Amino acid sequence: MMLKLPNTKLLIAILAVLATIASAVLYQRHEAEKAAAILLQQQRDAERQRQEDEAFRKRVEEQKKQHSHTAGNEGKTWRNYIP
């Protein structure tokens, strides 16, 4: 009986340490998955923002072309105007 009691205490201590290590590993894995999900979402957001910026730039360029084209025609009409 004397020999079993220290062995049982040692076994319980070892199991407690292993449980603590396992929980730390699971927590790290969970945090790593969370960080990966956040990074993936940031990448998606950045890609969506890049696409929106590109579409905005295209609209601005089209508007510039329309305005400069109109202004160019107005100058020609005033030069050709005969009262």
C-alpha angles and dihedrals in degrees: 000000000000092000094050096054097062090042091052092049090048091049091050091049091049091048090049091052091048091049090050092049091047092050091049090051092048091048091051091049090050092049091047091052090049091050091048091050091049091049091049091050091049090051091050091048091049092050092048090048091049090052092048091049091050092050090049091050090051091051091049091050091049091050091049090052092049093048095045091046091052093047091050092053093047091057091053093049093052091049092051094045113118115188 
